[in-house]
Amino acid sequence: MPLPVYSGPFGPPQAERLLWRAGFGPRPGEERALAARGLEGAVGRLLTTGPDNLVGKPPQIDGHRLFPLDKFGHDHLWWLDRMVRTSRPLTERMTLVWHDWFATSNETVGSQRLMIRQNNMFRRAGLGSFPGLVTRVTENPAMLLYLNGLESEKGAPNENYGREMMELFTLGHGSGSTERDVREQARALTGFTATYRNGYGWIKFRFDRNRHDDAMKVIFGKAGPFNWKQAVQLAIEHPAHRTFFTRKLWSYFIPEPADDETQAALEELYVQSGYSTRQVLAAILKHPLLYDGPRMVKPPAVYLAGMLRTLGDRISTEDWIWLSIQAGQLLFYPPNVSGWNDDRWLDTSTFHARWQMAERVLRKHSYQPDHTKRGTVPMDPDKLVDRAVSFWGVRLSDATRRSLLAYARKAMATTTADDDRQKKFPPMILNALRHLVAASPEMQTA
């Protein structure tokens, strides 16, 4: 069954949207270079895997390197730095997708080292086989700690991971699984253990056959002495899985549900490809709705990383930790096993933090009214708006542009009677316009 493919013009505006949806926005000129490849070439380029040659210098905070394994918040800065400097934006964006899909929080795990190890696993395996990824997640030390896998043994199985593996990771709520399936899955998943050593934390994660319940079980109506790998396979083979996977993956890139024909074609492609994430993702990134459909709100990490990429800046302050907390997305700390609630990205609380993020990004680029030479900044309101828009390289709607121009005209009108104001106000107004552009709907969404 053929999948719809976008057939409209593929120019810089379309490439820019693709870079925001499948990455963290373009660096200057990157959307033009990607557009020159055409749709097929652009998607193929993003799907290319290999070493990530991070662009630019590593981050420093007050002249010191980051300590992502030890210092609170530096794990967040470490990953944010990768988003800013990555040369493999889709690989990095999929790492963020999987972190939300298989949500694991260091609030419970208590080890930045194990969380970053999981993060690197997502980065390596994120564009391969989805069953292979679920298998890796199931035995991953951070997940074992987060959902009590180490507490699950023969005679006392813990149901947490078995339930979430079905309801959140592979099948969805109301998929037809029963409480008996949850209990039997829990028995199949018994056997993992680890050693705790003072000063080192959890070490030597392993599967211990003596802790595993190897008796007969009945899962989804099938009987057998299933083990943990077979438990994963049974979930993947469940009739509800193909629908759940394709719908959930689609939702990370396109906010409007797929029509019935597209949904059926995605499911067929998924199964025929051997449960390949890469092939389904390629079809989603070429779908007309990605380019012609509604805009999506950028998650806080994407919004912040994108501003820094646009300006060629790097991570140089711990302010991004507390601002990200206030914006609702501290990396490695999703609120619960369901991941982040996208509906909270733009509310009266989190938007204020985004406003502050933009101010912090712009601080080093701001004009100083007392030290800016007359004529460096134009006096004309239209030119001031043009300068602010070109600074960000964003495409604004006519309505947004009219609002910015109305502000610039009103602010400039106050300078006519005071020569000192004529010198100081244009740079101040340009600073404000840059900030307003960063807060505009066109920069908050893509």
Order of alpha helices (4+ residues) and beta strands (2+ residues): alpha-alpha-alpha-alpha-alpha-alpha-alpha-alpha-alpha-alpha-alpha-beta-beta-beta-beta-alpha-alpha-alpha-alpha-alpha-alpha-alpha-alpha-alpha-alpha-alpha-alpha
